[in-house]
Every structure is written in C-alpha cells, then in structure tokens.
Amino acid sequence: MFFKLISMKKIQILSIVLLSSMVMSSCMTTKTSIGSFNEDEGKEYVYDSGKQMWLFWGLLPIGRTDVSTPVDGSCEVITKFRFTDVLISGLTGGIVTSYTIKVKDKK
C-alpha cells in the first residue's frame, strides 16, 4: 500500500538525495589556526600529516597519532574526512573509521 502512494520518480529522487548526502560527507573539514598563522606572511607548506583510526563508529581510538607542530607554535591544523576515509568506513560498516590530519606552516 505504501509503495502505491509513492511514485517511482519520487523513489528515484529520494535515492539520489540519500546517495548524494553520503558522498558529500567525504569533504568534511575542520581548520584551526594556532598562534599568528593567519597574520604571518609566506608560502604555506605541509609541516606534518597523519591518520587517526577509530573503532566502533568513533568510540575507541586505535592508538594516538602524533602529528608534530612547529617550534614557534604558529600553524594551522586541518582535520579532513576524505574519500579514502569514507571508503574505509563504508567497507567496514563504520566499525573502523579514520580521519586525515595535516599541520601547515608558512616559510
């Protein structure tokens, strides 16, 4: 009875919206500027990077990723949920998830 009320076109649109929302989640990014990073002049470069792995939908960390920061403390920390992280999460049903961490500095 429920499927008689919803047309096939509406089901297709709903499927596209749900699939798009899952794919678009792969571009979640958090940027945190520390110190005088925004005011400093110079060209940005990646100082260090790493991956943080989690178990059970982000409840338990698998180790701690040690991403170093510059001595002067002025940097930008970027945490991304990239496409590769979505693949890891999707293939394991969310039991294992990962985030990519980058630390940027200026020369």
C-alpha positions in Angstrom: 0.0 0.0 0.0 2.8 2.4 0.9 4.5 1.9 -2.5 1.3 2.6 -4.3 1.2 6.1 -2.8 4.8 7.0 -3.7 5.6 7.1 -7.4 8.7 5.6 -8.9 10.0 9.1 -9.7 9.9 10.1 -6.1 11.7 7.0 -5.0 14.5 7.7 -7.6 14.8 11.3 -6.3 14.9 10.2 -2.7 17.6 7.6 -3.6 19.7 10.3 -5.4 19.4 12.7 -2.4 20.4 10.0 0.1 23.3 8.8 -2.0 24.5 12.4 -2.5 24.4 13.1 1.2 26.6 10.1 1.9 29.1 11.1 -0.9 29.2 14.7 0.1 30.1 13.8 3.7 33.6 13.0 2.4 34.5 16.6 2.3 34.0 17.4 6.0 36.9 19.6 7.0 37.9 21.4 10.2 40.6 24.1 10.1 42.1 25.5 13.3 44.6 28.3 13.2 47.1 28.5 16.1 49.1 31.5 17.0 49.7 34.1 14.4 49.3 31.8 11.4 46.8 34.0 9.6 48.8 37.2 10.1 52.2 35.6 9.0 53.4 36.2 5.5 54.9 33.4 3.4 54.1 30.4 1.4 52.1 27.6 3.1 53.6 24.0 3.2 52.6 20.8 4.9 54.7 20.5 8.1 53.4 17.0 9.1 50.5 14.7 8.4 48.9 11.5 9.7 45.8 9.4 10.0 43.8 8.8 13.2 41.9 5.5 13.3 38.9 4.7 15.4 36.8 1.7 16.3 33.1 1.3 16.8 31.9 4.4 15.0 34.4 6.7 16.6 34.1 5.5 20.2 37.6 4.0 20.8 40.8 5.4 19.3 43.3 2.9 17.8 46.4 4.4 19.2 47.1 8.1 19.2 48.5 9.8 16.1 51.5 12.0 17.0 51.5 14.9 14.5 54.3 17.3 15.3 53.9 21.1 15.3 56.4 23.8 14.5 58.6 25.1 17.3 57.2 28.7 17.2 53.7 27.2 17.7 52.2 29.2 14.7 50.4 26.7 12.4 47.1 25.5 11.0 45.7 22.1 11.9 43.4 20.6 9.3 41.3 17.5 10.0 39.6 16.0 7.0 37.2 13.2 6.4 38.4 12.4 2.9 37.1 10.0 0.2 39.6 7.3 1.3 38.3 7.7 4.9 34.7 7.2 3.6 35.8 4.0 1.8 37.4 2.6 5.0 34.3 3.5 6.9 31.9 2.2 4.3 33.6 -1.1 3.7 33.7 -1.9 7.4 30.2 -0.6 8.1 31.6 2.1 10.3 33.3 -0.3 12.7 36.6 1.2 11.6 36.8 4.9 10.7 39.7 7.2 10.0 40.4 10.9 9.7 43.3 12.6 7.9 45.3 15.2 9.9 47.6 17.8 8.4 49.6 20.5 10.0 50.5 23.5 7.8 53.1 26.2 8.4 54.5 29.1 6.5 58.0 29.7 5.3 
